[in-house]
Amino acid sequence: MGPYGTDSPYEAFKMAEQYTLEGVTDKIRCPMLITDSENEQFWPGQSRQLYEALTCPKELVSFTAAEGADSHCEPKARSLREQRIFDWLDETLGVGAT
């Protein structure tokens, strides 16, 4: 609640609702990795929505319950999540390339 300058959880929630990427996604030019977990409990569908709105180089990486990697931020499969993210970074940034 501190960043919003309020002591009210409700007011902080209402203020956070105002933050969107509407009118911004077309300005993003850097490569983006979007993770999309099955059974996302906080923002279901928003990963795909963001992916579709982006015009920059992008990749959507899905995580499934069958992998033990579902739910917000893939808490039950941290090593799989980190491996996929770091692999994407290596590939995107050209790590190890000569």
C-alpha positions, 0 to 999 in steps of 0.5 A, spaced: 500 500 500 506 504 501 507 505 493 500 508 492 500 512 498 494 509 502 493 505 508 487 502 505 487 495 502 481 496 497 484 503 495 491 500 493 487 495 489 483 500 486 489 504 484 492 498 481 487 496 477 488 503 473 495 500 471 494 497 464 499 496 458 493 499 453 496 504 448 503 502 450 505 495 447 506 498 440 512 502 443 515 496 446 521 494 442 525 489 446 525 482 445 519 479 450 518 473 454 511 472 456 510 466 461 503 463 461 502 458 466 496 453 466 491 454 472 493 462 473 489 464 479 490 471 479 490 474 471 488 468 467 488 469 460 492 476 460 499 472 458 496 471 451 493 477 451 499 481 452 503 476 447 498 478 442 498 485 443 506 486 442 509 487 435 516 486 438 520 480 437 516 475 442 515 468 445 510 465 449 512 459 454 507 455 457 507 451 463 502 446 465 500 442 470 502 435 467 509 438 468 508 440 475 508 447 473 502 450 473 499 456 477 501 463 478 509 464 477 510 456 477 511 455 484 512 448 484 517 447 478 522 453 480 527 449 476 523 448 470 521 455 470 528 458 471 531 453 466 526 456 460 527 463 462 535 463 462 535 459 456 531 464 453 536 469 455 542 465 453 539 465 446 536 472 445 542 475 448 547 471 444 550 468 450 556 464 448 556 466 441 562 468 438 
